[in-house]
Amino acid sequence: MTKPKPQDIPEGPAIVTALHRQDRELSTVAGAPKGYRKLSPLESCYENGRLEGGSPRYSATERKDAGQTYGEIFAMAQCSGKDSTQALNISRSHGGLPLSQAQSDAIRKLVSLHSRMGDRDRRIIIMVCGQGYWPSEAVRAVCGDYRDTVAARFREALDSLIEAMETAKRKPGVAL
């Protein structure tokens, strides 16, 4: 195998957009170049000030943090923590891989949060914070009648998420 020439090493994403930030640590060495990362729709809304306003009970930062926490829980619930080679050791009659403890805990947390949210809020949060849709796509898919107030409706859904998280924390056995 030949060593790549310096001009063959990519310096960043093929197409750098307004959603890219060069702030990812690639090395612990002082002065090392930073890598690119792409902002999620939630992070982009936060940076553009779309999470500000609405109910004064919650700040834009609290909404972003709640959405990111939800996204982490959602991602943990989706992955089994097992790789494909471990699946080969399981009998076909078993029906699949067993849930890991972390995945089981994440599913429990999601059920707890979802049960404390309204149907529309839950669906918007799942689409944006869990699946990476843009708020405009999610709000229009869930509440077809919203056109000009998408940011306000998304803030309402995030407020509902924060309230569900606060309620879940008070319930014994559900640690968020």
Backbone hydrogen bonds in HBPLUS format (Angstrom, degrees):
<---DONOR---> <-ACCEPTOR-->    atom                        ^
c    i                          cat <-CA-CA->   ^        H-A-AA   ^      H-
h    n   atom  resd res      DA  || num        DHA   H-A  angle D-A-AA Bond
n    s   type  num  typ     dist DA aas  dist angle  dist       angle   num
A0008-ASP N   A0005-LYS O   2.77 MM   3  5.22 150.7  1.85 117.4 127.3     1
A0009-ILE N   A0006-PRO O   3.35 MM   3  5.54 157.1  2.41 104.6 110.9     2
A0020-HIS N   A0017-THR O   3.12 MM   3  5.55 170.5  2.13 115.6 118.4     3
A0039-LEU N   A0019-LEU O   2.78 MM  20  5.28 171.3  1.78 156.2 158.6     4
A0021-ARG N   A0037-ARG O   2.92 MM  16  5.52 160.1  1.95 160.3 167.0     5
A0037-ARG N   A0021-ARG O   2.91 MM  16  5.52 140.8  2.06 148.3 160.7     6
A0024-ARG N   A0035-GLY O   2.97 MM  11  4.71 159.4  2.02 150.1 143.7     7
A0035-GLY N   A0024-ARG O   2.71 MM  11  4.71 167.8  1.72 148.5 147.4     8
A0032-ALA N   A0029-VAL O   3.12 MM   3  5.58 154.9  2.19 137.4 135.4     9
A0044-SER N   A0040-SER O   2.91 MM   4  6.15 159.4  1.95 157.8 164.0    10
A0045-CYS N   A0041-PRO O   2.97 MM   4  6.17 158.0  2.02 146.9 152.2    11
A0046-TYR N   A0042-LEU O   3.01 MM   4  6.27 154.0  2.08 145.9 153.4    12
A0047-GLU N   A0043-GLU O   2.90 MM   4  6.16 166.3  1.91 153.5 156.2    13
A0048-ASN N   A0044-SER O   2.98 MM   4  6.13 145.1  2.11 145.5 154.8    14
A0050-ARG N   A0045-CYS O   2.86 MM   5  5.06 146.7  1.97 159.9 156.5    15
A0049-GLY N   A0046-TYR O   3.09 MM   3  5.23 162.4  2.12 109.1 113.2    16
A0052-GLU N   A0049-GLY O   3.43 MM   3  5.60 163.6  2.46 103.9 108.5    17
A0063-ARG N   A0059-SER O   3.07 MM   4  6.38 156.1  2.13 148.2 154.6    18
A0064-LYS N   A0060-ALA O   2.92 MM   4  6.19 161.2  1.95 150.0 155.0    19
A0065-ASP N   A0061-THR O   2.85 MM   4  6.01 167.6  1.86 153.3 157.0    20
A0066-ALA N   A0062-GLU O   2.95 MM   4  6.06 157.5  2.01 144.3 150.4    21
A0067-GLY N   A0063-ARG O   2.97 MM   4  6.17 161.2  2.01 148.9 154.1    22
A0068-GLN N   A0064-LYS O   2.86 MM   4  6.12 155.9  1.92 153.5 160.3    23
A0069-THR N   A0065-ASP O   2.89 MM   4  6.05 158.5  1.94 147.6 153.8    24
A0070-TYR N   A0066-ALA O   2.91 MM   4  6.11 161.2  1.94 148.7 154.2    25
A0071-GLY N   A0067-GLY O   2.93 MM   4  6.14 156.6  1.98 142.1 148.9    26
A0072-GLU N   A0068-GLN O   2.98 MM   4  6.27 151.9  2.06 148.1 154.6    27
A0073-ILE N   A0069-THR O   3.01 MM   4  6.31 160.6  2.05 152.7 157.7    28
A0074-PHE N   A0070-TYR O   2.78 MM   4  5.99 165.3  1.80 159.4 163.9    29
A0075-ALA N   A0071-GLY O   2.91 MM   4  6.06 160.8  1.95 145.0 150.1    30
A0076-MET N   A0072-GLU O   3.00 MM   4  6.19 156.9  2.05 145.4 151.6    31
A0077-ALA N   A0073-ILE O   2.96 MM   4  6.21 150.6  2.05 148.1 156.3    32
A0078-GLN N   A0074-PHE O   3.14 MM   4  6.40 134.1  2.36 141.4 153.3    33
A0078-GLN N   A0075-ALA O   3.17 MM   3  5.15 132.6  2.41  94.5 107.2    34
A0079-CYS N   A0075-ALA O   3.25 MM   4  6.53 139.9  2.42 146.9 155.7    35
A0086-GLN N   A0083-ASP O   3.08 MM   3  5.66 138.8  2.25 113.3 123.4    36
A0087-ALA N   A0084-SER O   3.20 MM   3  5.12 132.3  2.44  92.8 105.5    37
A0089-ASN N   A0086-GLN O   3.31 MM   3  5.59 147.6  2.42 102.8 110.8    38
A0090-ILE N   A0087-ALA O   3.24 MM   3  5.49 165.4  2.26 109.9 114.0    39
A0094-HIS N   A0091-SER O   3.12 MM   3  5.45 158.3  2.17 108.2 115.0    40
A0104-SER N   A0100-SER O   2.91 MM   4  6.11 161.3  1.95 151.2 156.8    41
A0105-ASP N   A0101-GLN O   2.88 MM   4  6.09 159.2  1.93 150.1 155.5    42
A0106-ALA N   A0102-ALA O   2.97 MM   4  6.15 155.9  2.03 144.1 150.9    43
A0107-ILE N   A0103-GLN O   2.94 MM   4  6.17 157.3  1.99 151.1 156.7    44
A0108-ARG N   A0104-SER O   3.03 MM   4  6.28 157.0  2.08 146.3 152.6    45
A0109-LYS N   A0105-ASP O   2.95 MM   4  6.26 153.1  2.03 146.9 154.3    46
A0110-LEU N   A0106-ALA O   2.92 MM   4  6.21 159.9  1.96 150.8 155.9    47
A0111-VAL N   A0107-ILE O   2.94 MM   4  6.18 163.0  1.97 152.7 157.0    48
A0112-SER N   A0108-ARG O   2.97 MM   4  6.18 156.3  2.03 144.8 151.7    49
A0113-LEU N   A0109-LYS O   2.86 MM   4  6.16 161.3  1.90 154.4 159.0    50
A0114-HIS N   A0110-LEU O   2.74 MM   4  5.84 173.3  1.74 159.5 161.9    51
A0115-SER N   A0111-VAL O   2.99 MM   4  5.97 152.3  2.07 142.7 149.4    52
A0116-ARG N   A0113-LEU O   3.02 MM   3  5.35 149.5  2.12 108.0 117.4    53
A0117-MET N   A0114-HIS O   3.25 MM   3  5.31 168.5  2.26 108.4 110.7    54
A0122-ARG N   A0118-GLY O   2.89 MM   4  6.00 166.9  1.91 158.8 163.0    55
A0123-ARG N   A0119-ASP O   3.02 MM   4  6.19 162.9  2.05 149.7 153.9    56
A0124-ILE N   A0120-ARG O   2.98 MM   4  6.19 158.8  2.03 151.9 157.5    57
A0125-ILE N   A0121-ASP O   2.95 MM   4  6.15 169.0  1.96 156.7 159.5    58
A0126-ILE N   A0122-ARG O   2.93 MM   4  6.11 162.2  1.96 152.4 157.5    59
A0127-MET N   A0123-ARG O   3.04 MM   4  6.16 164.9  2.06 144.7 148.8    60
A0128-VAL N   A0124-ILE O   2.93 MM   4  6.12 169.8  1.94 159.3 161.6    61
A0129-CYS N   A0125-ILE O   2.85 MM   4  5.39 135.0  2.05 136.9 149.8    62
A0130-GLY N   A0126-ILE O   3.03 MM   4  4.71 130.7  2.28 111.7 125.1    63
A0131-GLN N   A0126-ILE O   2.88 MM   5  6.27 136.7  2.07 153.0 166.4    64
A0133-TYR N   A0127-MET O   2.85 MM   6  5.45 169.8  1.86 145.4 141.9    65
A0132-GLY N   A0128-VAL O   3.23 MM   4  4.82 134.9  2.45 111.1 118.9    66
A0137-GLU N   A0134-TRP O   2.98 MM   3  5.32 120.3  2.35 108.2 122.4    67
A0138-ALA N   A0134-TRP O   3.03 MM   4  6.35 165.3  2.05 159.7 164.0    68
A0139-VAL N   A0135-PRO O   2.81 MM   4  5.85 175.1  1.81 159.3 161.0    69
A0140-ARG N   A0136-SER O   3.15 MM   4  6.04 160.9  2.19 138.0 143.8    70
A0141-ALA N   A0137-GLU O   2.95 MM   4  6.01 149.0  2.05 142.3 151.3    71
A0142-VAL N   A0138-ALA O   2.90 MM   4  6.04 155.3  1.96 152.7 159.1    72
A0143-CYS N   A0139-VAL O   2.68 MM   4  5.46 160.4  1.72 148.5 155.6    73
A0145-ASP N   A0143-CYS O   2.33 MM   2  5.48  97.9  1.98  91.3 104.1    74
A0146-TYR N   A0143-CYS O   2.93 MM   3  6.11 148.9  2.03 158.4 163.6    75
A0153-ARG N   A0149-THR O   2.99 MM   4  6.25 160.2  2.03 153.4 159.0    76
A0154-PHE N   A0150-VAL O   2.87 MM   4  6.10 156.4  1.93 155.1 161.9    77
A0155-ARG N   A0151-ALA O   2.94 MM   4  6.16 155.9  2.00 147.6 153.9    78
A0156-GLU N   A0152-ALA O   3.02 MM   4  6.30 153.6  2.09 145.5 152.6    79
A0157-ALA N   A0153-ARG O   3.07 MM   4  6.37 152.4  2.14 144.0 150.9    80
A0158-LEU N   A0154-PHE O   2.94 MM   4  6.27 155.4  2.00 150.3 157.1    81
A0159-ASP N   A0155-ARG O   2.83 MM   4  6.08 153.4  1.90 149.9 157.7    82
A0160-SER N   A0156-GLU O   2.97 MM   4  6.23 151.1  2.06 144.6 152.3    83
A0161-LEU N   A0157-ALA O   2.99 MM   4  6.31 146.2  2.11 141.0 150.4    84
A0162-ILE N   A0158-LEU O   2.93 MM   4  6.27 158.1  1.97 152.3 157.0    85
A0163-GLU N   A0159-ASP O   2.99 MM   4  6.25 163.4  2.02 150.5 154.7    86
A0164-ALA N   A0160-SER O   2.91 MM   4  6.14 153.6  1.98 144.5 152.1    87
A0165-MET N   A0161-LEU O   2.88 MM   4  6.16 152.4  1.96 150.4 158.2    88
A0166-GLU N   A0162-ILE O   2.90 MM   4  6.19 157.4  1.95 152.3 158.5    89
A0167-THR N   A0163-GLU O   2.96 MM   4  6.16 160.0  2.00 149.2 154.4    90
A0168-ALA N   A0164-ALA O   2.88 MM   4  6.00 157.2  1.93 144.4 151.2    91
A0169-LYS N   A0165-MET O   2.99 MM   4  6.18 148.8  2.09 144.6 152.1    92
A0170-ARG N   A0167-THR O   3.14 MM   3  5.33 128.4  2.41  98.6 111.6    93
A0171-LYS N   A0168-ALA O   3.11 MM   3  5.15 142.2  2.26  98.4 109.3    94
A0174-VAL N   A0171-LYS O   3.44 MM   3  6.14 160.8  2.48 139.2 138.5    95
